[in-house]
Amino acid sequence: MKVVKDLYYTEDHEWVKVEGGEAYIGIADYAQDQLGDIVYVELPEIDDEFEQGEAFSAVESVKAAADVYMPIDGKIIEINEELLDDPALLNEDPYENWLVKIEIADKSQLDDLMTSEEYEKFLDEEA
Amino acid sequence: MVAKKTPLYEEHVKLGGKMVDYAGWFLPVQYEGLIPEHEAVRNAAGLFDVSHMGEIVVKGKDALDYLQYLTTNDIASIDTNQVIYTLMCYPDGGVVDDFLVYKYADDKYLLVVNAANTEKDFKWMIDNKDDFNIIIENISNQIGEVAIQGPKSEKILQKLTEKDLSKIKPFHFDKEVNIAGVECMVSRTGYTGEDGFEIYTSKDDIVKVWNAILEAGKDEGLKPAGLGCRDTLRFEAGMPLYGNEISEDITPLEGGLKFAVKLDKEEDFIGKDALKKQWEEGLTRKVVGFELLERGIPREGYEVYKDGKKIGHVTTGYMSPTLKKSIGNALIDINEAKIGNEIDIMIRNKPVKAKIISRKFLNK
């Protein structure tokens, strides 16, 4: 499974890429592989606010539906509309194709997440 | 309980199959991907391992009388080498299982039942044997089965046998077909809405048959196909799945299977009185097809509403790979079951508009 360096990860297989006070959020390679052919992505609205652990999006393959959880508190400032028309982009490259961009509410919550090294270890143990 | 392996387990792993526990069996949900496999079956052909299915033999002097009593369809209406779809019900009309009956002779039949129900079915059959002079045998563990499905099935399979396969008509079978050197029973049946064959042989020989078919179909676009597309295919074709469209709690009449319930059959059958009563009094609910009018995907179990009132639930739902639309089946109040009626599907606590359409989603 591909794990990109310098991102934060959750146990639910979301990734977070921090850029100053903002962050991109997506699903990890492991998640897209488990789901199979992704045919639908549901995204929140701009300005929606979510707390850490709250479901903010749903990704569905032909066979299964999966909620995507907010890794840290934040407000949606951008959504990746390309995914609405072409959900399969998540299968092609789950790291390039982020779901939402947020304004981070509390940077200290990043400490709750895994580093890429820790996430790699977590995947080894899962498998 | 650890899931059982079919004789083809090693072949699935070699082909990169994503193995899951299905009905107590390790089977591939997909190899390359559900969508390419689904499309292969619609446009060329796909090969399924269906060795997990249950096979039960009923033989003896009273075999026909017994099956007439046990099941809802008219088993007397088929000839030798013919196959019929039927259901087995509880006295209250709920469904024990649905299955195919193969007629070998007046006194010998083969029942091919759902994997997850095999033990339950076998017990039900024994419990209801009464005074019928018959022998019931569960031979599931001796049999391997594969299904080749899709418009190119006959062309591919014909390369491996001298028997003229065009002579096997839909819902018929030939019990002596040599395929790649292996003696098989071959029926023109399937569960995908496409032309195709189901091939039965001993569990030891099925690997040879599987590999020979894959090789013969290589240039025709044949792909090994998993459980994922088996479900999307059968659903698009309007076929029921036990546990979804029919169950202990959903009668065959509610499931839209009146054609397989012969209420005017002369003989008495288990569940006949209850089903007759249900039909005469009128159904109160029914399985319908629908398509979403807004974005979203309906999933099994989601609630269905009309004007803020709950009227039923989704039994199967998908983004259809062939139609590229979100479609589903739902068991709903009969008063709302008219084609064209608009209903709401609750997707993650939000009502999403849908319209009732025919369950035969594909016009084949």
Interface residues (C-beta under 8 A of the other chain):
Chain A: G36 D37 V39 Y40 E42 A55 A58 E60 S61 V62 K63 A65 D67 L84
Chain B: K18 V29 Q30 G33 L34 I35 H38 G228 D231 T232 R295 G296 I297 R299 Y318 M319 P321 S326 R348
